């Protein structure tokens, strides 16, 4: 089955060039935001799974990854105003 392309939206989060401002877990269980507690960047990337790459988020404070979050556990992704 072909991947559906939404209007003006990349088909894959890992191919989306917009800057992520914030990611949130369901039910207010937690969130990470650029500019909060030293977080400088949130980047989606692929981790090798059994049959395909699985999407994760690397949460950076400067050059250091301070958290890796499985995208399967994320309820919302917010993008910055400057994209």
Secondary structure, DSSP 8 states (H G I E B T S, - for coil): ------TTS-SSGGG--S-EEEEEEGGGS-EEETTSTT--EEEEEEEE-SSSEEEEEEEEETTEEEEEEEGGGEEEEEE-TT-
